[in-house]
Amino acid sequence: MKRLGGKVAAITGGAAGIGEATTRLFVEEGALVSFCDRDREAGVRLEAEIKAAGGDVLFVETHVEREAEVTAFLRRTVQQFGRLDILVNNAGIRLHQSILEASEESWDAILEVNLKGYAFCAKAAIPEMRRSGGGSIVNVSSVRAVVAVGNAVQYDTTKAGALALTRALALEYASDGIRVNAVCPGPISTTYHERRAASLGMSQEEYRKRHVQSTMLKRAGTPREAASCILFMASDESSYVTGTCLFVDGGQTAM
């Protein structure tokens, strides 16, 4: 039995990292998937690959900080598949700056994507979920919402905001049968971390060792492991779960 059979899901930032793994897994689990990303080349490539394998998927180039584009993305999703059951808010950016280094412009940039983008997507999705009789929203936050590591005050702030948004929406729309939860990944091996290691002048192995020491399991997670937890929160298997966060962090926040 496919866990998302007959469901329609929209995923933001769905062409790379955790988002790509979620797009692939949701298709495997029977969902009709619409995904967006600002990287058109990566999105078109992933869409073609999934379709070639028999999956039913739609890619829409979208900047989630632009409400009109988000509305158009979800409208196309419903036009293509007839309904909307699941929204995964995953698109995000990271900035590594202290409070003294952060500018007004950089604050605007990260707040627009990591918080306003999530809110715009929820605003556009909720009326469609109401028409479908309910749904599930999963916001991808981070362990950085509750654990400070340093030199990322803006990122940490937005990820904490994503948890507050999760709780607020869960309360407000529970009566509509819409569940809202968050997933908080810890160290996950993605191409972002490869780029970050290079920017710090570190080898991949050095960077990995520095981060995994903060976990109980002493290893980084994979995008697929994070996607599996997003799948659980999105599916009917978590039907009595709302307004909370699932930590996917190898025990990092428990140490």
N, C-alpha and C positions, 0 to 999 in steps of 0.2 A: 504494500500500500504506500503510495506516494504521500508524503506528509503535507504537501502543498497542492495536491491535486485539485484542479478547478479554481484555484486562487489566482488573483491578479496582483502582482507586486510591482511597486516602483522603487527604484534604488538610486540614490544620488551618489556621485563619485564612484560609479560602478565599473569603471574601466581599468582600475589599478588597485593593487594592494588588497586590503580587506574587502573593499567594494567589489573588485573583480572576483575574488573568491566567493563572495555572497551571490553575485550574479550567476556564476556557474553552478553553485550548489542549489540555488532556488530553482533553476531550470531542471537540474537533475531530479529534484523532488516534486516535479510536476507543475510548477507555477508558470503562468504566462508572465513574462518579465519585461518591463520597460525600465531602461536604465539611462541615466544622463551623466555627462562628464563635460568639463570644459576642454578636454584634450580630444579634439575631433578625430585625429588619426588613430589614437588608441581605441576609441569607441567604435569606430567603423570597423577596425580590424577584429575586435572581439565579437561584434555583432555578426560579421561574416563567418567567423569560425564556429560560433554556436549554431547558426542557421545551417551551416554545412553538415553539422553533426545531427541535425534534425530538431533542434530546439526552437521554440517559438519566442522570439525576443525582438525588442525594438530599441534602437539607440536614438537619443535626441541630444544634440549638443546644447548644453545649458550652463549658464552662469547662475548659481543658486542665489547669489546676492541681488539678483535682478528679479523682482517679483513678477513682472510680466513674462519673463522667460520661464519661471517656475510654473506659473499658471498654464502657459502654453504646453509645457512638458506633460503635466498631468492631464490636461485636456486631450492631448494626443494619445495618452495611455488609455483613457476611457473610450475614445473614438476607435482605437485599434482593438481593444479587448472587451469593451462593453461594461466594465465596472472597475472598482478599485477596492481591494481588501487589505493590502499591506503597504506601508510606507517605511522604508529604511533611510533615515537621515544619516548619511555617512560622509558626504563631501566636507572637506575641511582643509585648512592651511595651518602651518606652524611657523612661528617666528621666534627666534632666540635672541631676546633682548632683555636687559634689566629695566626696571622702572625708570631709571635715569636715562637710558638710551632710547626708550620707546617714544615715538613721536605721535602727534595727533593723527597724521596720515596712516601710520602703521596700526594704531588702535582702530581707526575706522575700517581698515582693510580686513583685519581679523574678526572684528565684531560683525561685519557685514556677512561674511561667509559662515563663520562658526556658530553664530547665534541667530542673526536675522534670517540667514538662509534656512535654518531649521524651522523657524517660525513661519516663514513664507510657505514652505512646503506643507507644513501641518495645516495652515490656513486654507490652502488649495485642496488638500486631501480630505479633510474632515467632512465637507458637504457631500463628496462622492461616497465616502464610507457610510454616511447616514443613509444615502439612497440604497446602499448595498445591505443595510441592516446591521452594520457594525464593522469593526476592523481592528487592525493592530498597527501601532506605530512603534518603531524601534529607533531610538536615538543613540548613535555611537558616540559615547563620551570617552573617558580615559581615566586611568588611575590617577592621572595628574589633577583630576577634580578634587581629590581628597589627600594626595601626597605631594608635597612640594619637593622637587629635585634641584631646582635652581635654573636661573637664566632663561626662564620662559614664563614670565609673569602674565603676559597676554594670553598665551595658550592655556595656561592653567585656569585663568579666570573664565575664559569662554567655556571650557569643559565643565567647570562647576556650574556655570549658567545653564548648560544643557541638562544637568540633573534637576535644577530648579524648574526648568521648562517642562521636563518630563512629569514631575509631580503635579504641577499646575494643570497641565492638559489632562492627566489621568483623572484628577478630581472633577474637572469641568465636563468631561465627555463620557464618564462611566455610564451615565443613564442612557446614552446612545449606543451602548454596546461596543464602545471603542476603548481598547486597552492601550496604554502608553507606558513603555518601559525603556530602560537604557541598558546598554552593554558597555562595560568599562575595560577595555584591553590594557594590559601592561606591555612589557617588551614583546613586540611581534616583529619577526623578520620580514621586512619589505624593502623595495628599492629605495624608499625614502631613507632608511637607515644606512644603506650603502652610500648614498649621496652625503649624508650627514657625517659619516666616518671620513670620507674623502675631504670634506670641508674642514675637518679638525686635524687633518694630516695624520690620521690613524689608519692602521690596517683594519680590515673587516674583523679579523680575529681579536685584535685589541679592543675594538669597539664592542664586540659581542661580549667579551669577558667582563668588561666594565659594567655592562647593564645586567647581565644575568646573575651577577653576585647578589643583587637585591631581591632575588626570587628564592623561594624554597626549593623549587625543582631544578635550579641552576642551569636553566636553558631558556632560550627565547621560544615563544610560541610561533605557530605558523598562521598565515592568513586563513587557511582552511579551519583551523581550530577556533579562531574568532568567529568565522562565518557560521560554524555549527552552533555556536551559542546564540547568534542572531537568529538563526533558523528556529531554535527552540522558542525564543521570545516571540517570534512572528507567528508561529504555528498554534493550532488549537491544543497542543500538548501543554501550553502554559495558560490555559483558559482561566485559571483562578489567580493569575499573577498580573498586577498592574501597579504603577506608581513606584517601581523599585528599580534597582540596578544590579546586574549580574557582573561580578568581577571576573575577568578572564586574564589572570595575571601571574599564574604559577605560584600563587601564595604571597606575592609581593606586599599587598596591603595588610596581611596578617602578621607580618614580622615586626 
